[in-house]
Amino acid sequence: MVVDLAESIPFTTKKQQTLQSFSVDLKISSEILLLINPHLEELQDIIPGVPVNLPPEAFRNILAKQKVDLTSDQIAPVDWAVREFEKGVQEYPGPHESNPEIEKYHAATDGVQPDDIAWCSSFVNWCVRQSGMEGTNNKAARSWHRWGSRTDTPKRGDIAVFKRKDSTWKGHVGFYWEDGGDSVGVLGGNQDNMVRISSYPKNGTKYALLSIRTI
């Protein structure tokens, strides 16, 4: 496996186990794990709450091992987002091709549209609706800025809303994944034309964090 730190996905450990058993869960070698996580070298055991970087395939492996029943409408919206991430949903290239999975998200915001129409808010709306909740029913990312309640102590699965500095109404929205200091890790749609985890600045040249909303 080729390790590219730039493509690694942030993850927080959930239980105490040996480095070897954690590597087995990930289906990668402990050498590869330590290569992008040198802070683990001094640990006798992996303990809960440790931030680690995982290669994308290893991230999918650990999620598969922790998979929950996604047939219930009590499942959190972020769990539906993880399911879509695992499926590898992305836009189809070309002006006359459109991924029906993304058209499915748009159906949650007042009408099916092709996948080249901005779909981050449609993705969040679809996930929220799958959990039996009412979203904003709006394709605009910033429609989420007044949804729910604002929180200054976000947890994974809350909704992060960003504004674009070159627009009075455009932005981005996705599920809060973790704090990155000057940035926020977000699991969302229409991130590099796919469902993935990406880092967005809290106050960058293009995007700025507006608020994080509790589910």
Backbone as CSV, one residue per row, in Angstrom:
resi,resn,N_x,N_y,N_z,CA_x,CA_y,CA_z,C_x,C_y,C_z
1,MET,0.850,-1.197,0.000,0.000,0.000,0.000,0.883,1.244,0.000
2,VAL,0.612,2.167,-0.923,1.326,3.429,-0.968,0.660,4.397,-0.001
3,VAL,1.460,5.008,0.868,0.920,5.902,1.884,1.115,7.342,1.441
4,ASP,0.029,8.074,1.305,0.060,9.494,0.959,-0.614,10.254,2.088
5,LEU,0.172,10.964,2.882,-0.370,11.661,4.048,-1.429,12.676,3.637
6,ALA,-1.253,13.288,2.455,-2.216,14.288,2.005,-3.594,13.686,1.760
7,GLU,-3.648,12.382,1.459,-4.923,11.722,1.186,-5.473,10.991,2.413
8,SER,-4.750,11.044,3.524,-5.185,10.311,4.708,-6.435,10.947,5.308
9,ILE,-7.185,10.148,6.058,-8.456,10.570,6.626,-8.347,10.583,8.147
10,PRO,-8.765,11.688,8.790,-8.679,11.748,10.257,-9.674,10.805,10.906
11,PHE,-9.224,10.173,11.979,-10.072,9.237,12.709,-9.691,9.312,14.178
12,THR,-10.650,9.081,15.066,-10.385,9.056,16.500,-10.658,7.653,17.020
13,THR,-9.680,7.070,17.701,-9.819,5.696,18.166,-10.952,5.571,19.172
14,LYS,-11.612,4.400,19.171,-12.828,4.205,19.966,-12.642,3.249,21.148
15,LYS,-11.585,2.455,21.139,-11.429,1.477,22.217,-9.955,1.225,22.488
16,GLN,-9.677,0.567,23.588,-8.307,0.222,23.927,-7.959,-1.125,23.311
17,GLN,-6.839,-1.168,22.616,-6.368,-2.397,22.009,-4.891,-2.239,21.674
18,THR,-4.250,-3.353,21.375,-2.841,-3.292,21.022,-2.689,-2.696,19.628
19,LEU,-1.502,-2.181,19.364,-1.207,-1.655,18.036,-1.396,-2.732,16.980
20,GLN,-1.013,-3.969,17.318,-1.141,-5.062,16.363,-2.605,-5.372,16.049
21,SER,-3.470,-5.398,17.068,-4.876,-5.710,16.813,-5.560,-4.572,16.061
22,PHE,-5.148,-3.328,16.337,-5.680,-2.187,15.600,-5.292,-2.285,14.130
23,SER,-4.052,-2.674,13.877,-3.600,-2.845,12.498,-4.372,-3.952,11.794
24,VAL,-4.689,-5.017,12.536,-5.481,-6.118,11.958,-6.868,-5.614,11.566
25,ASP,-7.489,-4.816,12.435,-8.791,-4.237,12.111,-8.718,-3.387,10.844
26,LEU,-7.616,-2.659,10.707,-7.439,-1.777,9.558,-7.042,-2.531,8.292
27,LYS,-6.550,-3.754,8.488,-6.026,-4.576,7.392,-4.819,-3.923,6.719
28,ILE,-3.992,-3.287,7.566,-2.719,-2.757,7.105,-1.652,-3.157,8.116
29,SER,-0.401,-3.014,7.752,0.679,-3.366,8.673,0.868,-2.261,9.703
30,SER,1.397,-2.642,10.862,1.674,-1.645,11.892,2.755,-0.669,11.430
31,GLU,3.646,-1.115,10.532,4.692,-0.242,9.999,4.079,0.904,9.196
32,ILE,3.067,0.586,8.378,2.397,1.622,7.595,1.646,2.571,8.517
33,LEU,0.990,2.015,9.531,0.254,2.844,10.485,1.191,3.833,11.181
34,LEU,2.351,3.362,11.611,3.296,4.223,12.323,3.955,5.237,11.388
35,LEU,4.046,4.899,10.118,4.688,5.796,9.158,3.970,7.138,9.086
36,ILE,2.637,7.118,9.156,1.880,8.375,9.097,1.341,8.789,10.463
37,ASN,1.687,8.003,11.494,1.278,8.331,12.866,2.444,8.111,13.828
38,PRO,3.526,8.870,13.684,4.694,8.640,14.551,4.409,8.857,16.031
39,HIS,3.317,9.587,16.344,2.977,9.833,17.757,2.491,8.562,18.452
40,LEU,2.249,7.485,17.689,1.800,6.230,18.292,2.959,5.354,18.760
41,GLU,4.175,5.710,18.366,5.321,4.838,18.625,5.565,4.593,20.108
42,GLU,5.269,5.586,20.957,5.554,5.458,22.386,4.398,4.832,23.169
43,LEU,3.277,4.586,22.507,2.128,4.008,23.203,2.289,2.503,23.386
44,GLN,2.014,2.036,24.585,1.999,0.594,24.816,0.760,-0.021,24.177
45,ASP,-0.362,0.691,24.284,-1.619,0.272,23.671,-2.273,1.481,23.026
46,ILE,-3.092,1.231,22.006,-3.959,2.271,21.472,-5.088,2.471,22.484
47,ILE,-5.348,3.713,22.859,-6.396,3.995,23.832,-7.486,4.835,23.173
48,PRO,-8.700,4.864,23.745,-9.773,5.662,23.150,-9.430,7.145,23.115
49,GLY,-9.849,7.811,22.034,-9.688,9.250,21.929,-8.411,9.724,21.286
50,VAL,-7.589,8.800,20.771,-6.334,9.196,20.140,-6.599,9.556,18.671
51,PRO,-6.205,10.759,18.219,-6.376,11.110,16.807,-5.327,10.407,15.945
52,VAL,-5.772,9.802,14.876,-4.858,9.111,13.958,-5.217,9.474,12.528
53,ASN,-4.259,9.289,11.638,-4.484,9.418,10.205,-4.544,8.019,9.604
54,LEU,-5.521,7.800,8.737,-5.684,6.489,8.122,-5.695,6.604,6.604
55,PRO,-5.031,5.681,5.907,-5.213,5.614,4.456,-6.682,5.357,4.140
56,PRO,-7.206,5.870,3.034,-8.643,5.723,2.745,-9.151,4.289,2.827
57,GLU,-8.404,3.319,2.322,-8.875,1.941,2.342,-8.933,1.405,3.768
58,ALA,-7.966,1.798,4.594,-7.976,1.380,5.997,-9.154,2.003,6.730
59,PHE,-9.483,3.250,6.385,-10.639,3.911,6.997,-11.917,3.145,6.675
60,ARG,-12.069,2.719,5.442,-13.261,1.951,5.059,-13.304,0.614,5.798
61,ASN,-12.135,0.019,5.999,-12.085,-1.268,6.704,-12.540,-1.125,8.153
62,ILE,-12.114,-0.064,8.824,-12.487,0.106,10.226,-13.969,0.456,10.335
63,LEU,-14.493,1.219,9.379,-15.922,1.525,9.401,-16.751,0.271,9.169
64,ALA,-16.279,-0.587,8.263,-17.008,-1.825,7.991,-17.073,-2.692,9.239
65,LYS,-16.011,-2.696,10.019,-15.975,-3.502,11.242,-16.921,-2.926,12.302
66,GLN,-17.114,-1.592,12.265,-17.965,-0.929,13.248,-19.358,-0.655,12.701
67,LYS,-19.693,-1.221,11.551,-20.941,-0.892,10.862,-22.153,-1.116,11.762
68,VAL,-23.084,-0.185,11.681,-24.333,-0.296,12.424,-25.452,-0.668,11.461
69,ASP,-26.595,-1.034,12.034,-27.762,-1.356,11.217,-28.319,-0.067,10.626
70,LEU,-28.269,0.054,9.291,-28.721,1.268,8.638,-30.131,1.130,8.094
71,THR,-30.887,0.167,8.605,-32.263,0.009,8.146,-33.236,0.774,9.032
72,SER,-32.769,1.277,10.136,-33.648,1.945,11.098,-33.665,3.440,10.868
73,ASP,-34.851,4.064,11.047,-34.921,5.505,10.905,-34.392,6.223,12.144
74,GLN,-33.894,5.458,13.132,-33.276,6.056,14.305,-31.778,6.276,14.115
75,ILE,-31.244,5.816,13.011,-29.824,6.006,12.740,-29.540,7.476,12.466
76,ALA,-28.426,7.984,13.004,-28.087,9.396,12.859,-27.789,9.737,11.404
77,PRO,-28.065,10.975,10.995,-27.776,11.380,9.616,-26.330,11.131,9.192
78,VAL,-25.376,11.355,10.108,-23.982,11.160,9.727,-23.679,9.699,9.393
79,ASP,-24.433,8.753,9.992,-24.235,7.343,9.656,-24.667,7.051,8.220
80,TRP,-25.723,7.737,7.774,-26.109,7.606,6.366,-25.036,8.210,5.460
81,ALA,-24.436,9.306,5.916,-23.365,9.927,5.139,-22.170,8.990,5.015
82,VAL,-21.845,8.301,6.104,-20.739,7.344,6.073,-21.045,6.221,5.089
83,ARG,-22.291,5.761,5.083,-22.687,4.701,4.154,-22.464,5.136,2.701
84,GLU,-22.852,6.383,2.397,-22.674,6.887,1.029,-21.191,7.052,0.713
85,PHE,-20.410,7.462,1.703,-18.955,7.568,1.518,-18.358,6.207,1.177
86,GLU,-18.799,5.185,1.890,-18.290,3.837,1.650,-18.616,3.348,0.244
87,LYS,-19.719,3.822,-0.313,-20.114,3.423,-1.661,-19.258,4.095,-2.726
88,GLY,-18.510,5.135,-2.346,-17.655,5.821,-3.306,-18.422,6.681,-4.295
89,VAL,-19.503,7.336,-3.837,-20.336,8.136,-4.738,-19.549,9.332,-5.259
90,GLN,-19.566,9.528,-6.574,-18.913,10.674,-7.189,-19.608,11.035,-8.494
91,GLU,-19.367,12.242,-8.953,-19.975,12.695,-10.191,-19.446,11.893,-11.381
92,TYR,-20.305,11.739,-12.387,-19.875,11.139,-13.643,-19.262,12.236,-14.508
93,PRO,-18.131,11.957,-15.162,-17.516,12.985,-16.012,-18.333,13.208,-17.276
94,GLY,-18.256,14.421,-17.793,-18.929,14.720,-19.049,-20.242,15.446,-18.842
95,PRO,-20.593,16.346,-19.760,-21.796,17.168,-19.616,-23.104,16.410,-19.810
96,HIS,-23.048,15.225,-20.393,-24.275,14.484,-20.682,-24.413,13.224,-19.830
97,GLU,-23.598,13.125,-18.779,-23.651,11.994,-17.866,-23.976,12.498,-16.470
98,SER,-24.804,11.760,-15.743,-25.185,12.184,-14.387,-25.385,10.960,-13.517
99,ASN,-24.753,10.964,-12.348,-24.847,9.840,-11.422,-26.229,9.820,-10.765
100,PRO,-26.995,8.750,-10.933,-28.331,8.697,-10.315,-28.296,8.753,-8.799
101,GLU,-27.174,8.363,-8.180,-27.064,8.473,-6.726,-27.138,9.938,-6.301
102,ILE,-26.496,10.814,-7.068,-26.515,12.239,-6.738,-27.865,12.853,-7.093
103,GLU,-28.461,12.385,-8.172,-29.820,12.824,-8.496,-30.776,12.461,-7.351
104,LYS,-30.508,11.337,-6.696,-31.302,10.910,-5.541,-31.210,11.935,-4.408
105,TYR,-30.015,12.492,-4.184,-29.875,13.514,-3.147,-30.692,14.756,-3.514
106,HIS,-30.607,15.155,-4.782,-31.331,16.348,-5.226,-32.841,16.191,-5.067
107,ALA,-33.318,14.955,-5.128,-34.761,14.727,-4.971,-35.247,15.162,-3.589
108,ALA,-34.320,15.277,-2.625,-34.678,15.708,-1.269,-34.773,17.228,-1.156
109,THR,-34.449,17.940,-2.234,-34.495,19.413,-2.210,-35.311,19.931,-3.383
110,ASP,-36.534,19.470,-3.447,-37.506,20.008,-4.398,-37.109,19.785,-5.854
111,GLY,-36.738,18.568,-6.170,-36.599,18.240,-7.580,-35.257,17.687,-7.986
112,VAL,-35.291,16.646,-8.825,-34.076,16.019,-9.326,-33.343,16.963,-10.268
113,GLN,-32.034,17.029,-10.094,-31.163,17.803,-10.972,-29.957,16.941,-11.323
114,PRO,-29.262,17.239,-12.426,-28.048,16.475,-12.755,-26.945,16.719,-11.742
115,ASP,-25.918,15.858,-11.794,-24.887,15.919,-10.751,-23.926,17.092,-10.895
116,ASP,-24.046,17.893,-11.970,-23.182,19.071,-12.067,-23.799,20.305,-11.402
117,ILE,-24.998,20.142,-10.832,-25.588,21.186,-9.992,-25.082,20.983,-8.571
118,ALA,-24.627,22.061,-7.930,-24.060,21.958,-6.581,-24.975,21.125,-5.677
119,TRP,-24.397,20.108,-5.027,-25.239,19.132,-4.327,-24.878,18.901,-2.874
120,CYS,-24.059,19.772,-2.276,-23.688,19.554,-0.872,-24.900,19.644,0.051
121,SER,-25.777,20.633,-0.165,-26.949,20.766,0.686,-27.957,19.655,0.411
122,SER,-28.082,19.254,-0.846,-28.976,18.141,-1.170,-28.525,16.874,-0.458
123,PHE,-27.205,16.666,-0.387,-26.666,15.491,0.290,-27.027,15.505,1.775
124,VAL,-26.832,16.638,2.438,-27.152,16.731,3.864,-28.654,16.566,4.070
125,ASN,-29.460,17.196,3.214,-30.914,17.043,3.319,-31.331,15.582,3.178
126,TRP,-30.736,14.870,2.230,-31.089,13.461,2.024,-30.746,12.644,3.261
127,CYS,-29.552,12.857,3.827,-29.138,12.102,5.012,-30.053,12.392,6.196
128,VAL,-30.394,13.665,6.380,-31.280,14.052,7.480,-32.662,13.411,7.294
129,ARG,-33.143,13.413,6.052,-34.463,12.835,5.783,-34.460,11.326,6.016
130,GLN,-33.351,10.657,5.693,-33.265,9.217,5.914,-33.412,8.865,7.388
131,SER,-33.071,9.807,8.254,-33.185,9.587,9.699,-34.541,10.021,10.234
132,GLY,-35.464,10.320,9.320,-36.808,10.675,9.746,-36.940,12.088,10.249
133,MET,-35.996,12.967,9.861,-36.018,14.356,10.309,-36.293,15.276,9.131
134,GLU,-36.632,16.505,9.435,-36.876,17.507,8.413,-35.657,18.401,8.277
135,GLY,-35.147,18.509,7.055,-34.012,19.384,6.809,-34.476,20.769,6.394
136,THR,-33.741,21.368,5.455,-34.115,22.703,4.972,-34.863,22.623,3.644
137,ASN,-34.819,21.446,2.988,-35.470,21.261,1.683,-34.992,22.295,0.667
138,ASN,-33.739,22.694,0.788,-33.204,23.777,-0.029,-31.813,23.397,-0.536
139,LYS,-31.537,23.695,-1.794,-30.243,23.358,-2.377,-29.125,24.317,-1.963
140,ALA,-29.468,25.424,-1.316,-28.459,26.399,-0.890,-27.798,25.950,0.413
141,ALA,-26.474,25.903,0.423,-25.748,25.451,1.617,-26.051,26.316,2.833
142,ARG,-26.143,27.612,2.615,-26.327,28.516,3.746,-27.757,28.508,4.295
143,SER,-28.642,27.738,3.662,-29.979,27.569,4.229,-29.916,26.866,5.576
144,TRP,-28.785,26.191,5.872,-28.619,25.471,7.137,-28.164,26.379,8.280
145,HIS,-27.835,27.629,7.969,-27.257,28.508,8.985,-28.228,28.819,10.123
146,ARG,-29.534,28.745,9.873,-30.517,28.986,10.933,-31.247,27.710,11.340
147,TRP,-30.814,26.573,10.819,-31.473,25.296,11.130,-30.977,24.774,12.469
148,GLY,-31.875,24.206,13.256,-31.454,23.628,14.534,-30.921,24.678,15.483
149,SER,-29.971,24.282,16.308,-29.389,25.185,17.295,-27.891,25.294,17.077
150,ARG,-27.363,26.472,17.247,-25.928,26.694,17.136,-25.210,26.067,18.326
151,THR,-24.032,25.520,18.096,-23.230,24.970,19.182,-21.787,25.428,19.056
152,ASP,-21.163,25.687,20.186,-19.736,26.005,20.232,-18.921,24.814,20.723
153,THR,-19.608,23.711,21.015,-18.933,22.480,21.430,-19.421,21.339,20.538
154,PRO,-19.042,21.375,19.268,-19.599,20.410,18.311,-19.133,18.987,18.566
155,LYS,-19.982,18.063,18.139,-19.637,16.645,18.170,-19.734,16.109,16.745
156,ARG,-19.082,14.994,16.523,-19.101,14.398,15.194,-20.536,14.136,14.749
157,GLY,-20.875,14.605,13.557,-22.213,14.424,13.036,-23.057,15.676,13.070
158,ASP,-22.611,16.724,13.803,-23.287,18.008,13.712,-23.067,18.579,12.306
159,ILE,-23.739,19.671,11.994,-23.710,20.203,10.635,-22.902,21.495,10.596
160,ALA,-21.839,21.497,9.797,-20.956,22.651,9.660,-21.362,23.453,8.427
161,VAL,-21.572,24.751,8.626,-22.032,25.634,7.553,-20.967,26.697,7.286
162,PHE,-20.586,26.828,6.030,-19.559,27.782,5.620,-20.140,28.791,4.632
163,LYS,-19.576,29.991,4.629,-19.904,30.953,3.587,-18.735,31.058,2.624
164,ARG,-19.067,31.421,1.382,-18.029,31.736,0.411,-17.825,33.234,0.408
165,LYS,-16.571,33.640,0.490,-16.278,35.055,0.643,-16.495,35.861,-0.634
166,ASP,-16.652,35.163,-1.763,-16.887,35.866,-3.018,-18.371,35.938,-3.361
167,SER,-19.245,35.592,-2.407,-20.670,35.568,-2.678,-21.458,35.966,-1.429
168,THR,-22.605,36.595,-1.647,-23.461,36.975,-0.523,-24.382,35.851,-0.103
169,TRP,-24.444,34.738,-0.896,-25.387,33.674,-0.532,-24.827,32.267,-0.687
170,LYS,-23.724,32.106,-1.412,-23.183,30.771,-1.639,-22.343,30.314,-0.458
171,GLY,-22.167,28.997,-0.347,-21.361,28.450,0.731,-21.159,26.961,0.565
172,HIS,-20.933,26.295,1.682,-20.765,24.840,1.682,-21.321,24.312,2.998
173,VAL,-21.817,23.068,2.969,-22.340,22.456,4.181,-21.997,20.971,4.176
174,GLY,-21.730,20.448,5.351,-21.442,19.025,5.499,-21.480,18.649,6.970
175,PHE,-21.165,17.406,7.243,-21.202,16.922,8.621,-19.848,17.135,9.295
176,TYR,-19.895,17.786,10.448,-18.682,18.008,11.239,-18.045,16.669,11.574
177,TRP,-16.745,16.552,11.282,-16.016,15.316,11.559,-15.061,15.489,12.720
178,GLU,-14.227,16.527,12.638,-13.351,16.818,13.769,-12.698,18.174,13.599
179,ASP,-12.205,18.716,14.730,-11.544,20.013,14.729,-10.092,19.855,14.308
180,GLY,-9.666,20.735,13.414,-8.287,20.688,12.944,-7.505,21.929,13.298
181,GLY,-7.889,22.638,14.353,-7.198,23.869,14.725,-7.759,25.041,13.936
182,ASP,-7.075,25.399,12.862,-7.542,26.488,11.997,-8.527,25.996,10.941
183,SER,-8.824,24.713,10.971,-9.713,24.138,9.968,-10.690,23.165,10.624
184,VAL,-11.659,22.727,9.834,-12.654,21.764,10.295,-12.710,20.613,9.304
185,GLY,-12.612,19.382,9.808,-12.807,18.217,8.960,-14.290,18.006,8.723
186,VAL,-14.674,17.843,7.461,-16.090,17.758,7.087,-16.308,16.531,6.212
187,LEU,-17.305,15.721,6.570,-17.775,14.640,5.715,-18.973,15.175,4.951
188,GLY,-18.836,15.277,3.638,-19.918,15.876,2.879,-19.907,15.487,1.420
189,GLY,-20.921,15.938,0.719,-21.030,15.717,-0.709,-20.511,16.907,-1.487
190,ASN,-20.222,16.670,-2.756,-19.692,17.719,-3.643,-18.375,18.278,-3.129
191,GLN,-17.581,17.425,-2.530,-16.229,17.779,-2.088,-15.263,17.107,-3.052
192,ASP,-14.643,17.911,-3.917,-13.875,17.379,-5.045,-14.751,16.456,-5.884
193,ASN,-16.023,16.853,-6.040,-16.989,16.148,-6.895,-17.358,14.765,-6.375
194,MET,-17.228,14.538,-5.096,-17.537,13.219,-4.533,-17.966,13.358,-3.083
195,VAL,-18.406,12.242,-2.499,-18.631,12.175,-1.055,-17.304,11.798,-0.420
196,ARG,-16.797,12.649,0.435,-15.506,12.377,1.057,-15.342,13.251,2.300
197,ILE,-14.248,13.048,3.004,-13.896,13.894,4.134,-12.828,14.874,3.662
198,SER,-13.086,16.155,3.859,-12.157,17.199,3.445,-11.996,18.202,4.575
199,SER,-10.946,18.990,4.482,-10.667,20.013,5.476,-11.042,21.387,4.915
200,TYR,-11.822,22.146,5.695,-12.213,23.496,5.300,-11.734,24.482,6.354
201,PRO,-11.176,25.631,5.919,-10.657,26.601,6.893,-11.774,27.281,7.674
202,LYS,-11.476,27.591,8.912,-12.436,28.349,9.707,-12.518,29.802,9.238
203,ASN,-11.423,30.286,8.692,-11.406,31.644,8.140,-10.321,31.709,7.073
204,GLY,-10.661,31.236,5.878,-9.689,31.175,4.797,-9.931,32.245,3.756
205,THR,-9.205,32.146,2.655,-9.352,33.134,1.590,-10.630,32.926,0.789
206,LYS,-11.133,31.676,0.740,-12.341,31.382,-0.025,-13.529,31.070,0.875
207,TYR,-13.305,30.278,1.932,-14.392,29.858,2.815,-14.162,30.361,4.235
208,ALA,-15.263,30.592,4.939,-15.210,30.909,6.367,-16.357,30.200,7.056
209,LEU,-16.103,29.683,8.251,-17.120,28.971,9.009,-18.172,29.945,9.524
210,LEU,-19.439,29.680,9.192,-20.538,30.495,9.695,-21.031,29.993,11.042
211,SER,-21.311,28.694,11.117,-21.801,28.126,12.368,-21.781,26.620,12.269
212,ILE,-21.902,25.967,13.422,-22.105,24.529,13.480,-23.420,24.295,14.208
213,ARG,-24.268,23.500,13.592,-25.624,23.289,14.081,-25.755,21.895,14.680
214,THR,-26.417,21.789,15.807,-26.613,20.488,16.443,-27.747,19.729,15.759
215,ILE,-27.578,18.415,15.691,-28.632,17.540,15.138,-29.706,17.337,16.206
